[in-house]
Amino acid sequence: EPEVTQTPSHQVTQMGQEVILRCVPISNHLYFYWYRQILGQKVEFLVSFYNNEISEKSEIFDDQFSVERPDGSNFTLKIRSTKLEDSAMYFCAILRGGLSNEQFFGPGTRLTVL
Amino acid sequence: SQQGEEDPQALSIQEGENATMNCSYKTSINNLQWYRQNSGRGLVHLILIRSNEREKHSGRLRVTLDTSKKSSSLLITASRAADTASYFCATDAGTGNQFYFGTGTSLTVIP
């Protein structure tokens, strides 16, 4: 049973359009993360979210990106005006919690910007 | 930069052999994690090792950590064709929970 699922699995959009990627945790988690992986490159940290606030973000996470947890369950990543270079796999991760710092990743959303 | 860097970049072995992958990092850490990724798929968590641990086992996996050398190794014993994947180490910066990934080792196990 996966700890977190993501929707959609694949999103195709036109440059300049807004996209919203969703992360659905199976259990109630406090820590959420977004990472991205451009094809053939390393996984890069975007942002961490704790207790309904951004706790850390990387330089990649500029004004075009935003995160929220609108209904207390789903965790979303919004890209306001997509660029070609935003094409990547986007992974949501949760922290297992307790004494463990294990981060479990969702299956990812493949974003293709045309 | 904190990123872990794995070596070798690619490794090809026969089924049944052992595979060893190494990871080096630059700054102090609290935790180091190893992940597996099949082509085009998500990241599967394998093992987390803490900075005060030296070795950890999980099934056919053995992870070691040498904080004095800032390095870790992942050993897969008795490899199987299904172990074919990319393997990444991820390190934290010692402060937050964000993890920094290396470029990975691509393992091919030949049946």
Interface residues (C-beta under 8 A of the other chain):
Chain A: Y31 Y33 Y35 Q41 K42 V43 E44 F45 S48 S55 E56 S58 F91 L95 S100 N101 E102 Q103 F104 F105 G106 P107 G108 R110
Chain B: Q3 N30 N31 Q33 Y35 G40 R41 G42 L43 V44 H45 L48 F88 A90 D92 G96 N97 Q98 F99 Y100 F101 G102 T103 G104
